[in-house]
Amino acid sequence: MIKKHGKAHWSGGIKEGGGEISTQTGVLKDQAYGFTPASKAAPAPIPRELIGAAHAACYAMALSLELGKDELTADDIDVQSTVSLEQVGEGFEITKIHLDVTAKVSGASEEQFRKAAEATKTGCPVSKVLKGAEITMDAKLV
């Protein structure tokens, strides 16, 4: 079992408060975050952006693995994960995530790519964690 951790600290109310997040690797160390994106002078991520970044990164790596099953190697994989937050009843939920995937894979047919992209959409570890949300995708082989 592989374990990694992230840490967060928060002070204050939801709208005026703020916090810091850190990752075990130190890539993020006491990075400011908040309820709404901070000013242009001091940009700070919001949690759903971080979920989107994690999902995009995981999907790209998992697609590379899936393509390797057909002995294909991607020249480039670009993924954007758009995370939708909606009010549901009294609270908020991440209800939808849309993946925009563009990949250049030398020697791949459209069918091979589509099969790998779809398998990865449900098979990527972060997709599995987010399975309560509707995950849609547009995937393009260039």
N, C-alpha and C positions, 0 to 999 in steps of 0.2 A: 504494500500500500504506500503510495506517495502522498505526503502531506505537505502543504504550503499554507502560510497564513498571511492575512492582511490585518491591519489594526486601524482603528478610528478613534478619534477623540472629538467630542462636541461640547460646546458651551453656549448657553443662551436659548432663546426661543427659536421657533422654526424659521421665521422670516428674517429676523435681525441677527440670529446666531450664526455660528460658523464652527468649522472644525478642521482637523488635519487627518490625513490618511497616510499610511505607510505600508509598504510591502516587505515581505521577508527578505527579498533580494536587495532591498535598498534602492531600487529603481525609482520608487516613490518614497520620499522620506519627508514626513511632516508637510505634505502637499496640502495646501488650503483647499477646502471644498465647502459647498453650501447648498442652500435650498434653490437659489437661482444663480445663474452664472454671474460672476463678479464683474466689475467694470473692465473696460478694455485695457486700462492701465495695469490691472492685477487680475488676469484671467484665472479662474478656478473651475475645475470640473464639478459637475453634479453627478450623483451616483448613477443615473441611467446612462450618462455618457460613458462612464467607466464600464458598465455592463455591456454597452455596445462595443467598446474597444476590446474588451475581453472576448466577446462573442466573435467579432471579426477575426481576431488573432487566432483563436482556437479553430474556427472554421477553415481558415487558410491552411493551417498546419494539417488539420484532419483531411482536407481535400487532397493535399499533397500525398498523404498516406494512402488514401483511397485510389488515387491515380496510379500509385506505385504497384497496386495489386494487378494492374494491367500492364506493368512494366513501362509506364509512362512517367515522365518527369516534366513538371511545369517549368516553363521559362519564367513566367510571371503569374502571380495570383493577386488580384486586388479585391478586397471585400469591404463594403460599408454595411454596418448593421444599424438600422434605424429603430430605436426603441420608443414605443408609444405608451405614455402614462395617461390614464383616464380615471375620472372620478367614478367610482362604483359604490353606490349606497353612500354611507358616511365616510368612506375612506378612498384611497387611491390604489390602483393596481396597474402593473405592467400588463397590458392586454394583447399587444401585438409587437412583433419584431419582424422587420423586413430586411432580407439580405440582398444586396446588389453585388453580384459576383462577376468579375471579368477575368478571364484567364487566357494565357497563351500557352498552349501545350503542343509542342511539335509532335506530329504523327498521330494525334488523337482525332478520332472521328467525332462528329456531333453526338452520335449515339453513346459512345464511350464517355464523353464528357458529361452529358446529361445524366447518365446513370450514376456516375461518380458524384456529381453535384447533388443529386437528390438523396443518395445514400448518406452523404455527409451532412445534409440539412437535419436529418433526424439522428445521425450517429455521432456527431461531434459532442464531446463531453459537456460543453457549455449549453448546447441545444437541449441536451437531456435535462439539465438543471432547470432550464427555462420552459419546459414542456407545458406548463400551465398557460403560457401565452401562445397565441396563434403565430406561428412562424411561417412567413411567406418568402419567396425568393424569385429574383430574376437572375438568370445565369447566362453568360454569353462567352462563347469560345471565339477568340480572335486569331 
